[in-house]
Amino acid sequence: MDFKSKLKQYQDLINGELSKYIETKKCPEEMLNHSMEYSLMAGGKRLRPILVIATYQIFKEDVQECMPFAVAIEMVHNFSLIHDDLPGIDNDDFRHGKPTNHKKFNEATAILAGDGLLNNAYRVISKYLENSSKEDLPKKIKIFQEFSDAVDKMIKGEFVDTEVEGKQISEETLEYIHKHKTGALLTLCVRMGAILAEVSQEDLNRLTSYAEKIGLAFQIKDDILSEEGDEKILGKPVGNDKILEKCTYVSKYGLSGAKEKLEKITKEAIEELKIYNEKAEFLIELAKYIKERNK
Amino acid sequence: MDFKSKLKQYQDLINGELSKYIETKKCPEEMLNHSMEYSLMAGGKRLRPILVIATYQIFKEDVQECMPFAVAIEMVHNFSLIHDDLPGIDNDDFRHGKPTNHKKFNEATAILAGDGLLNNAYRVISKYLENSSKEDLPKKIKIFQEFSDAVDKMIKGEFVDTEVEGKQISEETLEYIHKHKTGALLTLCVRMGAILAEVSQEDLNRLTSYAEKIGLAFQIKDDILSEEGDEKILGKPVGNDKILEKCTYVSKYGLSGAKEKLEKITKEAIEELKIYNEKAEFLIELAKYIKERNK
């Protein structure tokens, strides 16, 4: 399998789908729509929706079935980026090599664009439920419930992350932040794909474990890139974590300790999927990509 | 009917219900929970959940059936107040006679508390759907859908309101802002009660018209109070709209013009409910209360 071209194919599919949800008509709130579009289409990796779809495709083919949840989770992800970047929180000026939302527009617009994207995620879900067959409703409502719980965790994780800035924290707190701030949403993505595909409890557990492991790997890699990545490729400044005395997997275990941990956890994640053979090839390659990416 | 004691009874019922959703356990995000509780229990009038319940009670008795939507809408209302008060938007220091959320806590906490309340509203709805009978799902999903659309309108209305600050705007734009920023949510409340009670399309139209009219009356009265209310009773400064050159129903029609409009629209709202006789007595008294309130 050519992983890179499959990845690109997924990204194009998702970008095409997301663009259907962008309101372009002339209206009093036009700039708010532009601002939501600006962040949503700023060139993210689309990792979250890809996880939903690729997990579903281990078991089933009709990819359109996943699309509303894939779109909704990408909206939530972008809401969280816009709000995290705000002057009142991380005060970041650049993201994906472009000015952050409040820099490009203004603070009021960025706050409301974030609110709008979070709420739009639920609009997408509500319309999906309204158009569902009776038989499909229970699993979709279960997903809606897990979705809202994961977003709750993400917000709590972001809060604690903000709270501990410049403080020495325990390994327990570092783990708490990661599991809530990034882990919950990544795990949710895999679980959404699996629940939609109506997998067994055993499969669900296995896939959840894979998701938790690549989520941790993703965070460790993020911390490594923040320390020694290439600013031009990353599209954001490097070394800020150190300046802000942020507690990360790098500040906790050192660069080489973090890299060892990343290696080990990636191997374990891949192990979980071996049972699915070539059906899980993309997700296995994705775990390697998370470890090896340079942005 | 003793309107004031019935109102108090409703408020107590809602406050009791809301308090069930407040997390009090020791946890890393404890302060975030305190911050959400601070705003949620700051002594609002509970107008929105009351509209849900009182509308439902024209037709049916089992008030518990309304509670999740009543709680969810009050969460959304408080999310919008917290974000509107932020330095990046209205920069208000007081609300209900107390420091605003970001003044009491800090900006990061206030942003995330608002996010958390918006998301919690959907958590409440998702759990309600999960525990519903199959037969009740279609009407509740319809409500979920209208709910998310109304919140979308509210966010757009807030955006346009922010945009036009200090500008001369047309009657059309003033109406657009009101209908989106406050009208949509108030109308939603009445419609939620009505749809839950499974009323006819004719009743739904009639109640929607009542809701639109009291929504407009509420906004006009708000503008009047902002101009000539008692700061001590209101719990916030008076005259700010003029200083900020905000376009309001008072700046547009003058104080006496706004009062005339308020009188007329309240009468029309009450007219819509006459058909329900004493069953609608509370909602009729509520329309009068909205017109006559001093805070």
Interface residues (C-beta under 8 A of the other chain):
Chain A: P28 E29 M31 L32 F79 H83 L86 P87 G88 I89 H102 N106 E107 A108 T109 A110 I111 L112 G114 D115 G116 L118 N119 N120 Y122 R123 S126 K127 L129 E130 K134 L137 I141 K142 F144 Q145 F147 S148 D149 V151 D152 I155 K156 E158 F159 V160 T162 E163 T173 Y176
Chain B: P28 E29 M31 L32 F79 H83 L86 P87 G88 I89 H102 N106 E107 A108 T109 A110 I111 L112 G114 D115 G116 L118 N119 N120 Y122 R123 S126 K127 L129 E130 K134 L137 I141 K142 F144 Q145 F147 S148 D149 V151 D152 I155 K156 E158 F159 V160 T162 E163 T173 Y176
